[in-house]
């Protein structure tokens, strides 16, 4: 939460309902800090939190101390975190009072047009996909570059394309049935335009929230194997293990080697020096390193 940019997402998880013999639906939330795409120096870290439901109070409590930019989907629970009237400048966000600025996801926008094209091969949907794809192509050329370079490239290449896309979408909307899925996809994009274009002005931001979705994927895949958590407490324990294991992998540390090191040393380790046991601080055996 000390970072200035966080990616957040959540996914449903089945949890055994005590005494009922059935499962209920809990949530696993993910909060990710990863500065590698803009050449930042802070080590990547991912935090998982289990909650028994999807009430917005949970994510707002988790992010209560956070100040900066939040990459997320359009979930209404985040809404009360965002500044009314739009974000201030990057300098103001760093120096001003606590606030959270929304950064919307172009991958979510793309998905709406993709579904339309998959169902009826719409030429308009295909053109929208091509235009959005060109924005992602630009991002691939600046991955891992410092913020100033990323912002400069986006200003020269992405901003004109986004301005043209806004005009094109507005021109197409009156030409198609208002209740069609394509019209819905256009309205969704245009209603979130300020948050969608915020990444243009800040080199530390991303075009999408795919980074968080990549950290949610292990939970989505895993639940096909473990089927459900045995209780709310089990969901919380799972979140703790996901946090340790996925943060290890982000830092190139093989999880079993890390956990072995912690378990064998924590008994004699001073409690006021627990930070030394974080994945990016512990020495690692050369034979146990893995790619992030």
C-alpha positions as CSV (number, residue, x, y, z in Angstrom):
1,X,0.0,0.0,0.0
2,X,3.0,2.3,0.1
3,X,3.3,2.1,-3.7
4,X,1.7,4.9,-5.8
5,X,0.2,2.5,-8.4
6,X,-1.8,-0.6,-7.5
7,X,-3.7,-3.2,-9.6
8,X,-6.8,-4.7,-8.0
9,X,-9.1,-7.5,-9.0
10,X,-11.3,-10.2,-7.4
11,X,-12.7,-13.6,-8.3
12,X,-15.5,-15.8,-6.7
13,X,-14.4,-18.9,-4.7
14,X,-16.8,-21.6,-3.4
15,X,-16.7,-22.0,0.4
16,X,-18.4,-24.7,2.4
17,X,-21.3,-23.3,4.4
18,X,-21.2,-24.7,7.9
19,X,-24.0,-27.2,8.7
20,X,-25.7,-26.7,5.3
21,X,-23.8,-29.3,3.3
22,X,-23.5,-26.9,0.4
23,X,-21.1,-24.2,-0.7
24,X,-21.6,-20.4,-0.6
25,X,-19.7,-17.9,-2.7
26,X,-16.7,-16.0,-1.1
27,X,-14.2,-13.8,-2.8
28,X,-10.5,-13.7,-3.2
29,X,-9.1,-10.2,-3.9
30,X,-5.7,-9.4,-5.3
31,X,-3.8,-6.2,-4.8
32,X,-0.6,-6.0,-6.9
33,X,2.4,-3.6,-6.9
34,X,4.7,-4.2,-9.9
35,X,7.0,-1.4,-11.1
36,X,9.0,-3.4,-13.5
37,X,7.0,-2.3,-16.6
38,X,8.1,1.3,-16.0
39,X,11.7,0.5,-14.7
40,X,10.8,1.2,-11.1
41,X,13.0,0.0,-8.2
42,X,10.5,-1.3,-5.7
43,X,10.3,-5.1,-5.6
44,X,7.0,-6.6,-6.9
45,X,4.5,-7.7,-4.3
46,X,1.0,-9.2,-4.5
47,X,-1.4,-9.4,-1.6
48,X,-4.4,-11.7,-1.6
49,X,-7.4,-11.2,0.8
50,X,-10.3,-13.4,1.4
51,X,-13.8,-12.0,2.2
52,X,-17.0,-13.9,2.7
53,X,-18.9,-11.7,0.2
54,X,-18.2,-8.9,-2.3
55,X,-19.4,-5.9,-0.4
56,X,-17.5,-2.8,-1.3
57,X,-16.6,-2.1,2.3
58,X,-13.9,-4.8,2.1
59,X,-11.9,-3.3,-0.7
60,X,-12.3,0.2,0.6
61,X,-11.0,-0.8,4.0
62,X,-8.0,-2.5,2.4
63,X,-7.2,0.6,0.4
64,X,-8.1,3.1,3.1
65,X,-4.4,4.2,3.5
66,X,-3.6,4.0,-0.2
67,X,-2.8,7.2,-2.1
68,X,-2.3,7.1,-5.9
69,X,-3.7,5.4,-8.9
70,X,-5.8,2.3,-8.9
71,X,-6.0,0.0,-11.9
72,X,-9.4,-1.8,-11.6
73,X,-12.5,-2.8,-13.5
74,X,-15.7,-0.9,-13.2
75,X,-16.8,-2.5,-9.9
76,X,-19.0,0.0,-8.0
77,X,-17.4,-0.9,-4.7
78,X,-14.3,1.0,-5.7
79,X,-16.3,4.1,-6.6
80,X,-16.3,5.8,-3.2
81,X,-12.5,5.7,-3.3
82,X,-12.1,7.9,-6.3
83,X,-11.8,11.6,-6.3
84,X,-14.9,13.4,-7.4
85,X,-14.3,15.4,-10.6
86,X,-11.2,13.5,-11.8
87,X,-7.6,13.1,-10.7
88,X,-5.2,15.9,-10.1
89,X,-1.7,16.0,-11.6
90,X,1.0,13.5,-10.8
91,X,2.8,16.0,-8.6
92,X,-0.4,16.9,-6.7
93,X,-1.2,13.2,-6.1
94,X,2.2,12.7,-4.6
95,X,2.1,15.8,-2.4
96,X,-1.6,16.3,-1.7
97,X,-4.0,14.7,0.8
98,X,-4.9,11.0,0.5
99,X,-6.9,10.2,-2.6
100,X,-7.3,7.5,-5.2
101,X,-7.5,8.1,-9.0
102,X,-9.2,5.5,-11.2
103,X,-7.4,3.9,-14.1
104,X,-9.8,1.9,-16.3
105,X,-8.8,-1.1,-18.4
106,X,-8.7,-1.2,-22.2
107,X,-8.8,-5.0,-22.1
108,X,-12.3,-4.8,-20.6
109,X,-13.4,-2.4,-23.3
110,X,-11.9,-4.7,-26.0
111,X,-13.7,-7.7,-24.6
112,X,-17.1,-6.1,-25.4
113,X,-16.2,-5.6,-29.0
114,X,-14.6,-9.0,-29.2
115,X,-17.8,-10.7,-28.0
116,X,-19.9,-8.9,-30.6
117,X,-17.5,-9.8,-33.4
118,X,-17.3,-13.4,-32.3
119,X,-21.1,-13.7,-32.4
120,X,-21.9,-11.9,-35.7
121,X,-18.7,-10.9,-37.4
122,X,-19.6,-7.3,-37.2
123,X,-17.3,-5.1,-39.4
124,X,-17.7,-2.2,-37.0
125,X,-16.7,-4.4,-34.1
126,X,-13.7,-5.6,-36.1
127,X,-12.6,-2.1,-36.8
128,X,-12.9,-1.2,-33.1
129,X,-10.7,-4.2,-32.3
130,X,-8.1,-3.2,-34.8
131,X,-8.0,0.4,-33.4
132,X,-7.7,-0.9,-29.8
133,X,-5.1,-3.5,-30.9
134,X,-2.9,-0.7,-32.3
135,X,-2.9,0.9,-28.8
136,X,-1.6,-2.3,-27.3
137,X,1.0,-2.6,-30.0
138,X,2.4,0.8,-28.9
139,X,2.7,-0.5,-25.3
140,X,4.8,-3.4,-26.3
141,X,7.5,-1.1,-27.7
142,X,7.9,0.8,-24.4
143,X,7.5,-2.1,-21.8
144,X,10.2,-1.7,-19.2
145,X,11.1,1.9,-20.2
146,X,11.3,4.8,-17.7
147,X,8.1,6.8,-17.2
148,X,9.3,9.9,-19.2
149,X,10.0,7.8,-22.3
150,X,6.6,6.0,-22.0
151,X,4.7,9.2,-21.6
152,X,6.5,10.8,-24.6
153,X,5.8,7.9,-26.9
154,X,2.2,7.7,-25.9
155,X,1.8,11.5,-26.4
156,X,3.1,11.2,-30.0
157,X,1.6,7.9,-31.1
158,X,-1.3,6.7,-28.8
159,X,-3.1,10.0,-28.0
160,X,-3.8,10.8,-31.7
161,X,-5.2,7.3,-32.2
162,X,-7.4,7.6,-29.0
163,X,-8.7,11.0,-30.1
164,X,-9.6,9.5,-33.5
165,X,-11.2,6.5,-31.8
166,X,-13.4,8.7,-29.7
167,X,-14.6,10.6,-32.8
168,X,-15.2,7.4,-34.7
169,X,-17.2,5.7,-31.9
170,X,-19.4,8.8,-31.5
171,X,-20.1,8.7,-35.3
172,X,-21.0,5.0,-35.3
173,X,-23.4,5.1,-32.3
174,X,-26.3,6.8,-34.0
175,X,-26.0,4.4,-37.0
176,X,-26.7,1.2,-35.1
177,X,-29.7,-0.1,-33.0
178,X,-29.5,1.6,-29.5
179,X,-30.2,-1.7,-27.7
180,X,-27.6,-3.8,-29.6
181,X,-24.6,-5.3,-27.9
182,X,-22.4,-3.2,-30.1
183,X,-24.1,0.0,-28.9
184,X,-23.6,-1.2,-25.4
185,X,-19.9,-1.8,-26.0
186,X,-19.5,1.7,-27.4
187,X,-21.5,3.4,-24.5
188,X,-19.4,1.4,-22.0
189,X,-16.2,2.7,-23.5
190,X,-17.3,6.3,-23.8
191,X,-18.7,6.4,-20.3
192,X,-15.3,5.5,-18.9
193,X,-13.2,7.7,-21.2
194,X,-11.5,9.8,-18.6
195,X,-10.3,6.8,-16.6
196,X,-9.4,5.0,-19.8
197,X,-7.2,7.8,-21.1
198,X,-5.5,8.6,-17.8
199,X,-2.6,6.3,-18.6
200,X,-1.6,8.7,-21.4
201,X,-0.4,11.3,-19.0
202,X,1.5,9.2,-16.5
203,X,4.3,6.9,-17.6
204,X,3.9,4.7,-14.5
205,X,0.4,3.6,-15.5
206,X,-0.6,0.7,-17.7
207,X,-3.1,0.5,-20.6
208,X,-4.9,-2.4,-18.9
209,X,-5.4,-4.3,-15.6
210,X,-4.1,-7.5,-17.1
211,X,-1.3,-7.6,-14.5
212,X,-3.9,-8.2,-11.7
213,X,-5.9,-10.7,-13.8
214,X,-2.7,-12.7,-14.3
215,X,-2.4,-12.9,-10.5
216,X,-6.0,-14.0,-10.2
217,X,-5.6,-16.7,-12.8
218,X,-3.9,-19.2,-10.4
219,X,-6.9,-19.0,-8.1
220,X,-9.3,-19.5,-11.0
221,X,-7.3,-22.5,-12.2
222,X,-6.7,-23.9,-8.7
223,X,-10.3,-24.0,-7.6
224,X,-10.9,-26.6,-10.4
225,X,-8.6,-28.9,-8.4
226,X,-9.4,-28.1,-4.7
227,X,-13.1,-27.4,-5.5
228,X,-13.9,-25.3,-2.4
229,X,-12.5,-23.9,0.8
230,X,-13.6,-25.7,3.9
231,X,-14.5,-22.5,5.8
232,X,-14.1,-18.7,5.8
233,X,-10.9,-19.4,7.9
234,X,-9.7,-21.7,5.2
235,X,-10.2,-19.0,2.6
236,X,-8.1,-16.6,4.7
237,X,-5.4,-19.2,5.0
238,X,-5.4,-19.8,1.3
239,X,-5.0,-16.1,0.7
240,X,-2.0,-16.0,3.0
241,X,-0.3,-18.9,1.0
242,X,-1.2,-17.3,-2.3
243,X,0.4,-14.1,-1.1
244,X,3.7,-15.8,-0.2
245,X,3.9,-18.1,-3.2
246,X,3.0,-15.6,-5.9
247,X,5.2,-12.9,-4.4
248,X,8.1,-15.4,-4.4
249,X,7.5,-16.1,-8.1
250,X,7.3,-12.4,-8.9
251,X,10.7,-12.0,-7.3
252,X,12.3,-15.0,-9.0
253,X,12.3,-17.1,-5.8
254,X,11.3,-20.7,-5.9
255,X,8.4,-20.9,-3.3
256,X,9.4,-24.2,-1.7
257,X,13.0,-23.0,-1.2
258,X,11.7,-19.8,0.3
259,X,9.3,-21.4,2.7
260,X,12.0,-23.9,3.7
261,X,14.3,-21.0,4.5
262,X,11.6,-19.2,6.6
263,X,10.5,-22.3,8.5
264,X,14.1,-23.3,9.4
265,X,15.1,-19.8,10.6
266,X,12.0,-18.1,12.0
267,X,12.3,-19.8,15.4
268,X,15.5,-17.9,16.3
269,X,14.8,-14.8,14.2
270,X,14.2,-11.5,16.1
271,X,10.6,-10.5,15.8
272,X,11.6,-6.9,15.2
273,X,13.5,-7.9,12.0
274,X,10.7,-9.8,10.2
275,X,11.2,-7.7,7.1
276,X,14.5,-9.6,6.5
277,X,12.3,-12.6,5.7
278,X,10.4,-11.0,2.9
279,X,11.0,-12.8,-0.5
280,X,13.1,-9.9,-1.9
281,X,15.4,-9.7,1.2
282,X,16.2,-13.4,1.9
283,X,19.3,-15.0,0.3
284,X,18.3,-17.7,-2.1
285,X,20.1,-20.8,-3.1
286,X,21.4,-20.5,-6.7
287,X,19.8,-23.8,-7.7
288,X,16.3,-22.7,-6.6
289,X,15.9,-19.4,-8.5
290,X,13.1,-19.3,-11.1
291,X,12.0,-16.8,-13.7
292,X,9.4,-14.3,-12.5
